[in-house]
């Protein structure tokens, strides 16, 4: 056998010196030069007049392969390789197939030739040739091959006269095709015969077939359920066999470890067997496996123990999957406990991982908990970060009320030295455990503040929002919290998140500790203000709000704080937000009476109880619980709203004229019960330009070349109005969402990854105040299950909100803040957790001249806002396009153009959409292609777009492909309205 | 599955999912870097994207498999070992150079052993028997090279 090796070496001997220079570390240039020379030589041979004989062809193709494997690109020789396939000499065929397997590209002409050669070999009845052909199909596994052979291979697989080795290849070949093109592989009539391969006498056939059966069972469990009893009896025979019975299938004294693992894996596709006898037999097997783990090893070789333990772990997975045999679960747990201190790092890692799932079973949770000391020790002493990570996961999983304090303390102390890569997750976990198992809230507050101190950078907003919510909702902890943050802020360098929490809590509850001269109002203020200049804009804004709250809490600080607000660095701050706050707060504090101030700046009302947003962050995918910020009392009226107008930045002084009339007849559902929202002027939209000065990318395209028809979308055929409004904002982020004679609502929004922030500006266009002005954001149906996470930044908003509300109660004359023409701002933070279709609803209620105004709009939050553009080359684009070829992944619409088909306008819109507009990708320059990834908390959804305008017919064809069908569909719907 | 040397040179690569060349290159680079950075006593598994990497070092070569998350790590480790045994048995105490110069054999052996990412034949004897048979065929074919056989080739 060994004597064959030189024969092969001969085929590449010329190139050997190339390689020698390669490993001898000769300069890269020398190597490339040598390779290029060789390539030129081969090329000339292939092109030469003299027809090459099979042998030399093989030799050169082989050389090309070799050069490719050294890491150089090969762009020729494919044809010669394909020619080799039809040779009837084994080695030539073999090299040809190898070249195809390694270097095939989807050149359709070649694929046809290759498929032909394969077809010949498959029907040759020469098992060696058949295997080669099957290997090639399995290696390439393209859709074209699936089309050509998916019907043929099952026949080969179950035919009575097929050789065992061919059967094995056929089974796995079919599996590969099934994975690439499940729609083309139809088992139907073959099902039962394939399942019966589990009974085959040849262990190799069983080993190969079981992979296929497992994959098919996962997809069609019912059709394949007869495999359960066959698998159990096969497993039972293997488990009870002596180590020598299976001859060459015994691996280091372990009978058929691969097959055993696969059988156990197959059983995990199904619930426990219903048939008592089968189940009894299976439990017996599992017990035997657990018993064997206790026996002294038959060999000292690591392969022996690995193989044995591989079966053990797979058996434990099955036991956990069934989760119905307390006895086995506890035994499994004890077994894993032994591994926790094993000297093999691999076993410790796996034991920690496996125990993590055991901890969630009610039967074994207590048993897992007994190992807490060992796991904590692992967290402290393991040298490998991946093992430590597993230990941290396990601690999280085994945590309950009885051990929470200990575990949280350990995780906190670990956090100080933890690897950067896992800190954020650790922080979330600690925060969740602290909240979930908090018995007294002072412990909770301590824990979170510690968290911020130790790993402030990794404390996400959710975490500190949450601590504030809890403090506000719990009277008993407020004094303690104020005292603790005050102390924490004493540290010379404290994290900005600490300043935020500190500012917020002292602003609300600073009075609770003001009795102590060491924390008198001025001391508190000075402490906070000493951090001011080191903080970022949002924190400063928060601190300014805390200051105005101080003025209310402690009148004695008024002059000091007014002094600060009045200083140039505040009142003339270059940041608009800060400046506005400084001005408004200064004015508020000097004009309003103490009574007014007291009501406006009252302590925050308790937050509505809801599920922790942190948990949602960690859960990502499933889990109940509502996210709505407030209850929408009159949710029935949703959808009832006004047509919106748009205003062109400062270039239009007559913005109001674009308001459209809310006609009762547009209320298709007849749900409108209140008075008409307002009597508004008829639309005069065409005077206005559909663009805003801040609209960034939209600007140029729209201003310079927008033809009249693009100008106003008000003239578009009527849609349910809310959707129409929504559609306006699909490709832009800023603008006027809504306008009637009373009220104008402007929007500015920005998005980054899966987060968004939206500023809503409510402008009073009348000279009369609005009273009891309230707004609520709610999420309709599907959004409530945590798909979109919206939280209004309570502190900023409540201020505006209470102004209207409370001032009205006192029926005082209108303050400048709400005088006609005044504007208030609301900030909405949005987090996209998963893809969604429905937009959240914004309900606005207020009284104008005694009449209740009530409208519900759709907030223009659409899935495309979370696009991250992806640049890619043409080749990559089409590759991905092909990968997303399942029918449900594609959505397509053909529609008539609503606007003039101006290239620049289209480009601007597509850019506004958020995807990357790819140039030079589509062979037709008229077409547009885009690529982007939608960032949601749960997953990223890659999407590709192709827009084909047909100027003659004034039509578009829009095609979207993305890895998630709902996304393709939604994007297609949204976009079809845009052009 | 990837095979690479301690210097990070890729010696053998086998992909069981369709990927573009640039993706392949990027993944190889990333994985090689990660695995080489690990110290000897560390565990042989690491999480990477949503896959698990199982690797083992034999002399100067790293053998490395990326498997799905629920896949059994230990048995994958033994897949690697069995492949090494097969190479060893065939070449007789295999070394890195054997794999470089007889790359096609290394691929054939792998194909006989694993197909489409799943074990096809775990018996050492059977795999080697298949390779032997192929070698026999080759021996026969190599010796008489008649012109007739070449007809219809080019």
Interface residues (C-beta under 8 A of the other chain):
Chain A: X1 X2 X4 X5 X7 X8 X9 X12 X16 X19 X51 X52 X53 X54 X55 X57 X62 X65 X66 X69 X71 X83 X86 X87 X88 X89 X90 X91 X92 X94 X95 X98 X101 X102 X128 X131 X134 X135 X138 X139 X141 X142 X165 X168 X169 X172 X173 X175 X176 X179 X180 X203 X204 X207 X208 X211 X248 X249 X251 X256 X257 X258 X259 X261 X265 X303 X306 X307 X309 X310 X313 X314 X317 X345 X346 X348 X349 X350 X383 X384 X386 X387 X875 X876 X879 X883
Chain B: X9 X10 X11 X12 X16 X18 X20 X22 X39 X41 X42 X43 X44 X45 X46 X47 X70 X72 X73 X74 X75 X77 X78 X79 X81 X82 X90 X91 X92 X98 X100 X101 X102 X103 X104 X105 X107 X108 X111 X115 X116 X117 X118 X119 X120 X121 X122 X123 X124 X125 X126 X128 X130 X132 X133 X134 X135 X137 X138 X139 X141 X142 X145 X149 X150 X152 X153 X154
